[in-house]
Amino acid sequence: MDFIQKIKKLYNLNSQRNGHDEAEIKKAEYILNLKLPVILRQFYLEVGSLAELKIDGLFINEDNHLIICFNEYINCTFYILPEDLEKENPNVYLKRCDNTSCVWSYFLDEFIMHNVFKYALHNLEYNAEWEINEAWNCGDYNREKDFEMMVKKWKPIEYRGKKTQTLFDDFYTIDYSEIIRIAWSGDHDCVIYYGTTYENKYNVFKEKIEHEFNIEGK
């Protein structure tokens, strides 16, 4: 599956579009005075409304970088170099707002997927989160080990970028019909975020995790 097919499967869209029309994309290109990379155009056409990468948020900065996203949480911008704009699937780079550059770079389709998945965990029809802390790890009963066993069929989302990066390290899926994100805090504490459009899958995961850890989701 390509990145669009994976996103559509997660949202159960099949062949449906949930994006912008061609006229909107051409208007953005006219304002920017450039042709958007093929992957970015494809995203906006097919599923552009399913992420925080807004088409009217694109702009060219003083360095002629195409800015595609600003992240307030980590105070940085994500951009494409002007010499890469003609590439079908260019790299996306990160720059902090104190003007220090990072070595992070990853392919545009993967950056889009990451953004969509973060958005999906709070906007899919069936979503929840569970807190698991070290209080559950007591005596000879190691719940952390049980947790690893419980999610063993889930696989980390593949990543083709630089080996030093952890873009998808905390995202897991089985077949892209449901995803989880594991946010670790220390050796044992974590929050598990879950999202899907399939009610039966949600019920199965919810029952299993709440039974295993004797907790309730939010």
C-alpha positions as CSV (number, residue, x, y, z in Angstrom):
1,M,0.0,0.0,0.0
2,D,1.2,3.5,-0.7
3,F,0.7,6.3,1.9
4,I,-2.7,7.4,0.6
5,Q,-4.0,3.8,0.7
6,K,-2.8,3.5,4.3
7,I,-4.6,6.7,5.3
8,K,-7.8,5.7,3.5
9,K,-7.8,2.3,5.2
10,L,-7.4,3.9,8.6
11,Y,-10.4,6.2,7.9
12,N,-12.3,3.5,6.0
13,L,-12.7,5.6,2.9
14,N,-12.1,3.0,0.2
15,S,-12.0,5.0,-3.0
16,Q,-13.6,8.1,-1.6
17,R,-11.8,11.4,-1.6
18,N,-11.7,13.7,1.5
19,G,-9.5,16.5,0.2
20,H,-9.4,19.7,-1.8
21,D,-10.5,20.1,-5.4
22,E,-8.0,20.9,-8.2
23,A,-9.0,24.6,-8.3
24,E,-8.0,25.1,-4.7
25,I,-4.6,23.5,-5.3
26,K,-4.0,25.6,-8.4
27,K,-4.9,28.7,-6.5
28,A,-2.4,27.8,-3.8
29,E,0.3,27.2,-6.5
30,Y,-0.5,30.5,-8.1
31,I,-0.1,32.4,-4.8
32,L,3.1,30.6,-4.1
33,N,4.3,30.9,-7.7
34,L,5.4,27.3,-7.8
35,K,4.3,23.8,-8.6
36,L,3.7,21.6,-5.5
37,P,5.6,18.3,-5.3
38,V,3.5,15.4,-6.7
39,I,3.2,13.7,-3.2
40,L,1.9,16.9,-1.6
41,R,-0.6,17.5,-4.5
42,Q,-1.8,13.9,-4.1
43,F,-2.3,14.3,-0.4
44,Y,-4.3,17.5,-0.8
45,L,-6.5,16.0,-3.5
46,E,-7.2,12.7,-1.8
47,V,-7.2,13.2,1.9
48,G,-6.1,16.8,2.6
49,S,-8.7,17.5,5.2
50,L,-7.5,14.6,7.5
51,A,-4.5,16.4,9.0
52,E,-3.3,19.7,10.3
53,L,-1.3,20.3,7.1
54,K,-3.6,23.1,5.8
55,I,-3.2,24.1,2.2
56,D,-3.7,27.8,3.1
57,G,-0.9,27.4,5.7
58,L,1.8,27.0,3.0
59,F,4.2,29.9,2.5
60,I,7.6,30.7,1.2
61,N,10.0,32.2,3.8
62,E,13.0,34.6,3.3
63,D,15.3,31.6,2.4
64,N,12.9,30.5,-0.3
65,H,12.0,27.4,1.7
66,L,8.4,26.1,1.3
67,I,7.1,26.0,4.8
68,I,4.5,23.2,5.2
69,C,4.1,23.1,8.9
70,F,4.9,24.9,12.2
71,N,4.8,22.9,15.4
72,E,4.2,25.1,18.4
73,Y,4.8,22.2,20.8
74,I,8.5,21.8,19.8
75,N,8.8,25.3,18.5
76,C,10.0,24.5,15.0
77,T,9.1,24.7,11.3
78,F,9.1,21.9,8.7
79,Y,10.1,22.8,5.2
80,I,11.2,21.7,1.7
81,L,14.3,23.1,0.1
82,P,13.7,25.1,-3.2
83,E,16.0,22.8,-5.1
84,D,13.9,19.8,-4.1
85,L,10.5,21.1,-5.1
86,E,10.6,19.4,-8.5
87,K,11.2,16.0,-6.8
88,E,8.1,13.7,-6.6
89,N,8.8,12.9,-2.9
90,P,11.3,15.3,-1.5
91,N,12.8,15.4,1.9
92,V,11.3,17.5,4.7
93,Y,13.6,19.3,7.0
94,L,13.2,20.7,10.5
95,K,14.5,24.0,11.8
96,R,14.0,25.3,15.4
97,C,12.9,28.9,15.9
98,D,16.2,29.8,17.5
99,N,17.6,29.3,14.0
100,T,19.5,26.1,15.0
101,S,19.1,23.5,12.3
102,C,18.5,19.8,13.0
103,V,19.8,16.9,11.1
104,W,16.3,15.4,10.9
105,S,15.0,14.8,7.5
106,Y,12.5,12.3,6.1
107,F,10.5,11.7,3.0
108,L,7.4,13.9,2.4
109,D,5.0,10.9,2.3
110,E,6.2,9.7,5.7
111,F,6.0,13.2,7.2
112,I,2.4,13.4,6.0
113,M,1.5,10.0,7.4
114,H,3.0,11.0,10.8
115,N,1.0,14.1,10.9
116,V,-2.2,12.3,9.8
117,F,-1.7,9.6,12.5
118,K,-1.2,12.1,15.3
119,Y,-4.4,13.9,14.2
120,A,-6.3,10.6,13.8
121,L,-5.7,9.4,17.3
122,H,-7.9,12.2,18.6
123,N,-10.4,12.5,15.7
124,L,-11.2,9.0,14.5
125,E,-14.7,7.8,15.5
126,Y,-13.4,5.3,18.1
127,N,-10.5,6.6,20.1
128,A,-9.3,6.4,23.7
129,E,-6.2,6.6,25.9
130,W,-5.1,4.5,28.8
131,E,-2.4,5.4,31.5
132,I,-0.3,2.5,32.7
133,N,2.2,3.2,35.5
134,E,4.8,1.4,37.5
135,A,2.3,0.7,40.3
136,W,1.2,-2.2,38.1
137,N,4.7,-3.7,38.2
138,C,4.8,-5.4,41.6
139,G,6.2,-8.6,43.1
140,D,6.9,-11.4,40.6
141,Y,4.1,-10.3,38.3
142,N,5.7,-8.1,35.6
143,R,2.9,-6.3,33.8
144,E,5.4,-4.6,31.5
145,K,6.3,-8.0,30.1
146,D,2.6,-8.8,29.8
147,F,2.1,-5.6,27.9
148,E,4.8,-6.5,25.4
149,M,3.1,-9.8,24.9
150,M,-0.3,-8.3,24.5
151,V,0.8,-5.9,21.7
152,K,3.3,-8.3,20.0
153,K,1.2,-8.7,16.9
154,W,1.4,-4.9,16.4
155,K,4.3,-3.8,14.3
156,P,6.2,-0.5,14.3
157,I,5.3,1.6,11.3
158,E,8.1,1.4,8.8
159,Y,10.3,4.3,8.3
160,R,12.8,4.8,5.4
161,G,14.5,8.0,6.7
162,K,17.7,8.4,8.6
163,K,18.5,5.7,11.1
164,T,19.1,8.2,13.9
165,Q,15.4,9.3,13.8
166,T,12.5,8.1,15.7
167,L,9.6,9.5,13.6
168,F,7.5,6.4,13.8
169,D,9.1,4.6,16.8
170,D,6.1,5.0,19.0
171,F,3.4,4.3,16.4
172,Y,2.2,0.7,15.8
173,T,-0.3,-1.0,13.6
174,I,-1.5,-4.4,12.4
175,D,-2.8,-3.6,8.9
176,Y,-3.5,0.2,9.1
177,S,-7.2,-0.3,10.0
178,E,-6.2,0.7,13.6
179,I,-3.2,2.4,15.2
180,I,-1.8,2.9,18.6
181,R,0.8,5.3,19.9
182,I,2.8,4.4,23.0
183,A,4.2,7.5,24.9
184,W,6.7,6.3,27.4
185,S,7.6,8.2,30.6
186,G,10.4,6.4,32.4
187,D,11.0,2.6,32.3
188,H,7.4,1.5,33.2
189,D,5.0,4.4,32.9
190,C,3.3,5.0,29.6
191,V,0.1,6.3,27.9
192,I,-1.4,4.2,25.1
193,Y,-3.4,6.1,22.5
194,Y,-5.7,4.2,20.2
195,G,-7.7,5.1,17.2
196,T,-9.9,3.3,14.5
197,T,-13.1,3.7,12.5
198,Y,-14.0,0.1,13.1
199,E,-16.2,-0.4,16.2
200,N,-15.6,-4.1,16.5
201,K,-11.8,-3.6,16.5
202,Y,-12.1,-0.9,19.1
203,N,-14.2,-3.1,21.4
204,V,-11.7,-6.0,21.1
205,F,-8.7,-3.8,22.0
206,K,-10.5,-1.9,24.7
207,E,-11.7,-5.1,26.4
208,K,-8.3,-6.7,26.3
209,I,-6.3,-3.8,27.6
210,E,-8.7,-2.9,30.4
211,H,-9.0,-6.5,31.5
212,E,-5.2,-7.1,31.4
213,F,-4.3,-3.9,33.3
214,N,-7.6,-3.4,35.3
215,I,-7.9,0.2,34.1
216,E,-10.4,2.3,32.3
217,G,-9.8,4.5,29.2
218,K,-10.4,8.2,28.9
